[in-house]
């Protein structure tokens, strides 16, 4: 497979620089259209579905808020002498909090919201090699917390998680992701809406606080950039004797411009916080490259096709 010349060269350069030599993949998407700007390491991004780890927690939080089971101020006990609210639970990825929320929701409602955000179905438009991932058709054996805290028994793709982050960024519209493979396709690009998530405006502000807190002082703090607000959720878990590290994110609250999804797969150093660090480098590098191009009036040509990384 070759990288198409429809990729954005600034986005690709930032993603390559940010990922470096790590065994992982980076995807950058425009949240207001669903256009994929670049995919670095297509082999991993297209290869299969992976356990989402804790990046499933924001969907669980959205479901619980919309169902009225919790509010942004609800305190749940997570230790003998400690109670926390949703913001702190997302910031520090508290598994006990989301285990309790999962039990309150029950499996059918968790499944309903997972499918509303596109899990278990292809996220792309005319991307033949994309996987559909999977979501269990009935409640798995064992505590609900394993599913709602760790993402066990769920398989997601980077495309699906980028689409979810895009909906978070743009106000609840789930776009089909499209990957132009030529300058002509990029020039003729037209967004395609999959669906709009109901009740988004009322529910999401409480969730957004937690996604911001994760970056400001929580598990994703290595993604922090004082020049722009980044919102996101880390995820760390093991699958098939390897560790996974996720960071699913978007930048710029008032004018959401960029979604960055990072997935690492490897040994002990692999983690969600490290994926957040890589994403932070991508955001900063892309911002600086864009500012430089704007100042100089440069309009760099689309990158020529090169072997896939």
QUIKAVEN-V585911 format. One record per backbone hydrogen bond with DSSP energy under -0.5 kcal/mol. NH is the residue of the N-H (numbers start at 1). CO is the residue of the C=O. E is the energy in kcal/mol with one decimal. If there is no record, write none. Layout:
# QUIKAVEN-V585911
nh->[NH/NH]
co->[CO/CO]
e->[E/E]
This chain:
# QUIKAVEN-V585911
nh->[3/5/7/8/9/12/13/14/15/16/17/18/19/20/22/24/25/26/27/28/29/30/31/33/34/36/37/37/38/40/41/44/45/46/47/48/50/53/55/56/57/59/60/61/62/63/64/65/66/67/68/69/70/74/76/78/79/84/89/90/91/92/94/95/98/99/100/101/102/103/104/105/106/109/110/111/112/113/114/115/116/117/118/119/121/125/126/130/134/136/146/147/147/148/149/150/150/151/152/154/155/156/161/162/163/164/165/166/167/168/169/170/171/172/174/174/175/176/177/178/180/186/187/188/189/192/194/195/197/200/203/204/206/207/208/209/210/210/211/212/213/214/215/215/216/217/218/219/220/221/223/224/228/231/232/233/235/237/239/242/243/244/245/246/247/248/249/249/250/251/252/257/258/259/260/261/262/263/264/265/266/270/275/276/277/278/279/280/281/282/283/284/285/286/287/288/289/290/291/292/293/294/295/296/297/298/303/308]
co->[306/181/4/37/7/8/9/10/11/12/13/14/15/16/19/22/263/40/261/38/259/35/29/30/30/178/28/35/28/26/39/41/41/42/43/44/156/150/52/53/54/56/56/57/58/59/60/61/62/63/65/64/64/71/84/82/82/76/85/86/87/88/89/93/94/95/96/97/98/99/100/101/102/106/106/107/108/109/110/111/112/113/115/114/118/177/124/127/155/153/143/143/144/144/145/145/146/147/146/151/134/50/157/158/159/160/161/162/163/164/165/166/167/167/172/195/173/192/123/34/178/182/183/184/186/33/174/174/172/197/199/200/203/203/204/205/206/207/207/208/209/210/211/212/212/213/213/91/214/218/220/221/225/250/211/248/246/244/242/239/266/237/264/235/262/233/247/260/231/258/229/251/251/29/249/27/247/25/245/23/243/267/271/272/273/274/275/276/277/278/279/280/281/282/283/284/285/286/287/288/289/290/291/292/293/293/7/1]
e->[-2.0/-1.0/-1.4/-2.2/-0.5/-2.4/-2.3/-2.1/-2.4/-2.6/-2.3/-2.4/-2.4/-2.0/-1.7/-1.4/-2.4/-1.6/-2.3/-2.1/-2.2/-2.6/-0.7/-1.4/-2.9/-3.2/-2.6/-0.6/-1.3/-2.8/-0.6/-0.5/-2.0/-2.9/-0.6/-0.7/-3.3/-0.5/-1.9/-1.2/-1.5/-0.7/-1.6/-2.8/-2.4/-2.3/-2.3/-2.4/-2.6/-2.3/-1.1/-2.0/-1.2/-0.7/-2.4/-2.2/-1.2/-2.1/-2.2/-2.6/-2.5/-2.3/-2.1/-0.6/-1.5/-1.9/-2.2/-2.1/-1.9/-1.8/-1.8/-2.1/-2.2/-0.5/-1.7/-2.9/-2.0/-2.0/-2.3/-2.3/-1.7/-1.7/-1.5/-2.5/-1.3/-2.8/-0.6/-2.0/-2.3/-0.5/-1.3/-0.5/-1.1/-2.7/-2.2/-0.8/-0.6/-1.1/-2.3/-1.5/-2.7/-3.2/-2.0/-2.2/-2.2/-2.1/-2.3/-2.1/-2.0/-2.2/-2.2/-2.3/-1.1/-2.7/-0.6/-3.1/-0.8/-2.9/-2.5/-2.3/-0.5/-2.3/-2.3/-1.7/-0.9/-0.6/-2.9/-1.5/-3.2/-1.0/-1.4/-2.9/-1.1/-0.8/-3.0/-1.3/-0.8/-0.5/-1.7/-2.3/-2.4/-2.0/-0.8/-0.6/-2.4/-2.7/-1.3/-2.6/-1.7/-1.6/-2.5/-1.5/-1.5/-3.0/-1.7/-2.0/-1.6/-1.5/-3.2/-1.3/-3.0/-3.5/-2.2/-3.1/-1.9/-2.1/-0.5/-1.4/-2.4/-2.2/-2.9/-1.3/-0.8/-2.7/-1.3/-2.4/-2.5/-2.2/-2.8/-2.5/-2.2/-2.0/-1.8/-2.4/-1.8/-2.1/-2.5/-2.6/-1.8/-2.2/-3.0/-2.3/-2.8/-2.9/-2.4/-2.4/-2.7/-2.5/-2.3/-2.5/-2.4/-2.2/-2.4/-2.3/-0.9/-1.2/-0.5/-1.0]
